[in-house]
Amino acid sequence: MKRAFFSAILLMSVIASAEQTESKVSAGEVIFEQGIEYTNPDDQHLQLNLARPKDRKETERSPAVLCIHGGGFRAGKRERWDKLCQQLADRGYVAATATYRLAPKYQFPAAVHDVKAAVRWLRKNADKYQIDPNRIGVVGDSAGGHLAQFLGVTSEVKMFEGTDGNGTLPVNVTCVVNYYGPSDFTKSYGKSVDAAEVLPLWLGGDAVKEHRRHILASPLYWVTPNAAPTLLIHGTEDKYVAHEQAVWMHDKLKGAEVEVELLTLQGAGHGFKGPDADKAEKAMLDYFDRQLKK
C-alpha cells in the first residue's frame, strides 16, 4: 500500500508540470521529495528523490548521504532506495537517491559524471536543504557500489569531472559504504556469471579489446592516501562479483593508510536477504553515524 501511494504521488507530479516534476510528502518527522532534476546531460533531465528531517532549527545542518542503485550499469531505478532514504532522514540525515545514465547508450564514464554531479548538487543546495557540505557520505550496491567507491577514490581526478553546470564545486565525499561492488574489472571475467555480457556494454568491448578502459574504470587503480574512508560489505558466495574483489580493495586502501573496514558475510550471495540484509544494514547505519555525526 505504501509503495503504491508513493508511485501515485510520483505519477501525479510528472503530469502536473513539464518543467519541474517535484512533489513533497510529509510522513511523520520526514519530508520526502520526488523527481527533482539535478543535472541535464545530453537532454536527459536526470532526477533524484530526497528525504530530510521535517523539523529542524534554521541554523541546524545535517549530514547527507547519496544512495546509488545497482543494475549492472544497464538497469535499475533510484526508487529502490526510497525506503532507506526515508529511514536515514528519520535518523537525522538528508538522503538522496539518484538516476544516472545507463549502458549501452551511455558508456563509461557517463555514470561517473552523473553521480559526481549529484554530489555537487547536494553542495549547491546545502543552504536550501540545511546540509553540511563537509559531511557527505555515499552508499551503493553492485554497480552502485562500484560508483560509490569510484567517488571515494577519484575526487582529485579531473578527467572524471564531466561538464555539469556546478563543475566548480568539489566532489569529495566523507565516507563510502560499498555493497559488493567490483574493484578490478580486468579480473572479473571467469569469476562472474554475467561479466562477459555486462562489461562490454558499459566499456565498449571486452578486457582484450578495451583493456585500458577496464583499468581506467576500476576503482582499485585509483587508490591514493587521499581516498575516502570505506566500509566494504560482501558475501563469500557472490556469483556476480567475487568476494575477492572486496579483499583487493580492502588491502589496497589499507596499504595506502586509508581507514577501511571489511564486513564479510559467510555464505551470502549477491543481494542480501534475511539476517544477512539486517547485518549489512546495521553495519551501514552504524558506520554512517560514526563517520558523519562526529
C-alpha positions, 0 to 999 in steps of 0.5 A, a space after each residue: 500500500 505504501 509503495 503504491 501511494 508513493 508511485 501515485 504521488 510520483 505519477 501525479 507530479 510528472 503530469 502536473 508540470 513539464 518543467 519541474 516534476 517535484 512533489 513533497 510528502 510529509 510522513 511523520 518527522 520526514 519530508 520526502 521529495 520526488 523527481 527533482 532534476 539535478 543535472 541535464 546531460 545530453 537532454 536527459 533531465 536526470 532526477 533524484 528523490 530526497 528525504 530530510 528531517 521535517 523539523 529542524 532549527 534554521 541554523 541546524 545542518 545535517 549530514 547527507 548521504 547519496 544512495 546509488 542503485 545497482 543494475 549492472 550499469 544497464 538497469 535499475 531505478 533510484 526508487 529502490 532506495 526510497 525506503 532507506 532514504 526515508 529511514 536515514 532522514 528519520 535518523 537525522 540525515 538528508 538522503 538522496 537517491 539518484 538516476 544516472 545514465 545507463 549502458 549501452 547508450 551511455 558508456 563509461 564514464 557517463 555514470 561517473 559524471 552523473 553521480 559526481 554531479 549529484 554530489 555537487 548538487 547536494 553542495 549547491 543546495 546545502 543552504 536550501 536543504 540545511 546540509 553540511 557540505 563537509 559531511 557527505 557520505 555515499 552508499 551503493 550496491 553492485 554497480 552502485 557500489 562500484 560508483 560509490 567507491 569510484 567517488 571515494 577514490 577519484 575526487 582529485 581526478 579531473 578527467 572524471 569531472 564531466 561538464 555539469 553546470 556546478 563543475 566548480 564545486 568539489 566532489 569529495 565525499 566523507 565516507 563510502 559504504 560499498 555493497 559488493 561492488 567490483 574493484 578490478 574489472 580486468 579480473 572479473 571475467 571467469 569469476 562472474 556469471 554475467 561479466 562477459 555480457 555486462 562489461 562490454 556494454 558499459 566499456 565498449 568491448 571486452 578486457 582484450 579489446 578495451 583493456 585500458 578502459 577496464 583499468 581506467 574504470 576500476 576503482 582499485 587503480 585509483 587508490 591514493 592516501 587521499 581516498 575516502 574512508 570505506 566500509 566494504 560489505 560482501 558475501 563469500 558466495 557472490 556469483 556476480 562479483 567475487 568476494 575477492 574483489 572486496 579483499 583487493 580493495 580492502 588491502 589496497 586502501 589499507 596499504 595506502 593508510 586509508 581507514 577501511 573496514 571489511 564486513 564479510 558475510 559467510 555464505 551470502 550471495 549477491 543481494 542480501 536477504 534475511 539476517 544477512 540484509 539486517 547485518 549489512 544494514 546495521 553495519 551501514 547505519 552504524 558506520 554512517 553515524 560514526 563517520 558523519 555525526 562526529 
